[in-house]
Amino acid sequence: MTLQELSQAVSGPAAAFRSRTRLQPAGGEGDKVFPPTYAGAVYAVEQRQIADASGKIETKTCVLLDSVQSQANRMEDALQQAIDDGESLKDCPIPVLSVDFTGLGLLDEVGRVTSLEAPHRAADAILRDSLLDGVPFRKSDKGKLLDEASLQNATPLYKLCPTALVFGIWDSTGPKGGLGAKFQRAMVSEIIGVNAQVGKKTSSRIDPLGMRAAAKVVKKADGSYELAGEKAKDAVSPSEVNHGNIPPDIKDGGATIDYAEQVTVLSLPALRRLRFPIDGKTTVARDKAGRTVLAALALTSAALAAESGFDLRSRCLLWPEGPITWELLQTPGAAPKKITLTSADAIKLLKEAVAEAKEQGLEWFGGTIPLTPAPNLVALLKKSQDIAAKVAGDADPA
């Protein structure tokens, strides 16, 4: 696909770029996969209308293997990895806000958090509570740009955090609260397992020391323990401090599937809603160039994520049955145009699109924008870590 073809697709009547990829467990067809669990240790299982090879629609039990939110995070992570590698994107520095927590004397090193890693992207509270050149980020010249962002003025976000225009953002923690800028996801993807049968999993532990349950202990607040006296009221089994056997147990766990399917859709109408004014004035050419950059950025993120593999979690490694292809939904009733796009192809398109937008006067802040955590954020984080260290067995610090 050339830049001209991408630009025409974005600006014309086309509805979307779509990719539907069938996958199998890396262990082979019929091998068990483990979906994510939600509150109550349950899987997201539902009935869906699925087309078979002949196009006939059937109702099948499906299980969610990777959610829309998780897929977006994987694409952003892949883009962040490419940025960190510093080779493929060195000629096209994508703007990324980055907060560095190293060297602050924390119990658990946090390291770096970027706008590609923060849950709410450029509008995240971690960035809000950080400093840019000693000034609170949202009060800095760059941070104030978020206050100006809207569908009719996407230029501030394009300059500061263009990925937010691809994966969505709601500036609900900023000075406007719930009235802050809100942009829908233009790129949506998820992975499901088709015709899922939930199975069983076993668990057990044999203690090499042969600890007996009758050898009671008393747990301390710091996680250590001492032998319990005969009349101790809070005595517990050694298994409570991770000693002793765990009897074999069977519970629901994992699922077998006919196949998994990843469905990814890039909405072109969502991109066409965006305007990119400069000094209050818009032009057709500049709007077209900005939207094309975002389309190329979305396709690049998807290609990088696909090439990094489909290792979703422990015991859920998937493998595509064939090459990953895109379809351009351009003319109703006509067969979609098929496109094969590697990450190298997509990055080339992205670089060309960014250069074209620059010629139209639309330019982003290239590279990493370094922030430092504000003292109150550091103090809050230290206090939270201290509490977590003192409360033994606290599985949910929040």
Buried (B, 14 or more C-beta within 10 A) or exposed (E): BEBEEBBBBBBEEBBBBBBEBBBBBBEEEEBBBBBBEEEEEEBBBEEEEBEEEEEEEEEBBBBBBBBBEBBBBBBBBBBBEBBEEEEBBEEBBBBBBBBBBEEBEBEEEBEBBBBBBBEBBBBBBBBBBBBBEEEBBBEBEBBBBBBEBBEEBBBBBBBBBBBBBBBBBBBBBBEEEEEBBBBBBBBBBBBBBBBBEBEEEEEEEEBEEEBEEEEBBBBEEEBEBEEBEEEEEEBBBBBBBEBBBEEEEEEEBBBBBBBBBBBBBBBBEBBBBBBBBBEEEBBEBBBBBBBBBBBBBBBBBBBBBBEBBBEBBEBBBBEBEEEBEBBBBBEEEEEBBEBEBBBEBBBBBBBBBBBBBEEBBBBBBEEBBBBBBBEEBBEEBBEBBEEEEEEEEEEEEE
